[in-house]
């Protein structure tokens, strides 16, 4: 699944580790989501949306 996670993270000047700590996941998980190698669970997708204060649809895009 495509996403805007890397762009949104960069806009806030956060490293992958910074976002990982906020989400309580590993940095490797953030990297895998950003590169499309891993699709987050629905609860994790909602946590990501909450952190960025955006609807899920503005973060995760249809292929």
C-alpha positions in Angstrom: 0.0 0.0 0.0 1.4 3.4 -0.9 1.6 6.0 1.8 2.7 9.5 2.5 4.4 8.6 5.8 7.9 9.6 4.8 6.8 13.0 3.5 4.7 13.7 6.6 7.6 12.6 8.9 10.0 14.9 7.0 7.7 17.8 7.2 8.0 17.6 11.0 11.7 17.0 10.8 11.3 13.6 12.6 13.7 10.7 12.1 12.2 7.2 11.6 13.3 6.5 15.2 11.3 9.6 16.4 8.1 8.3 14.8 8.8 4.7 16.0 9.0 5.9 19.6 5.7 7.8 19.2 4.0 4.7 17.7 5.7 2.3 20.2 7.1 0.2 17.3 10.6 -0.5 16.0 12.4 1.8 13.6 12.5 -1.1 11.2 8.7 -1.3 11.3 8.4 2.4 10.3 10.9 1.8 7.5 9.0 -1.2 6.2 5.7 0.8 6.2 7.3 3.7 4.4 8.8 1.5 1.7 5.5 -0.5 1.2 7.0 -3.7 2.4 4.6 -3.9 5.3 1.0 -2.8 5.6 0.2 -1.7 9.2 -2.7 -3.2 11.1 -5.8 -1.2 11.3 -5.1 -0.1 15.0 -1.6 1.0 14.0 -2.9 2.9 11.0 -5.3 4.7 13.3 -2.4 5.5 15.7 -0.4 6.9 12.8 -3.4 9.0 11.7 -3.8 10.3 15.2 -0.2 11.3 15.5 -0.3 13.3 12.3 -3.9 14.6 13.0 -5.0 13.5 9.6 -7.6 11.1 8.3 -6.3 7.7 7.3 -7.2 8.4 3.7 -4.7 11.3 3.6 -1.9 9.1 4.7 -2.5 5.7 3.0 -3.3 5.8 -0.7 -4.8 3.2 -3.0 -2.3 1.5 -5.3 
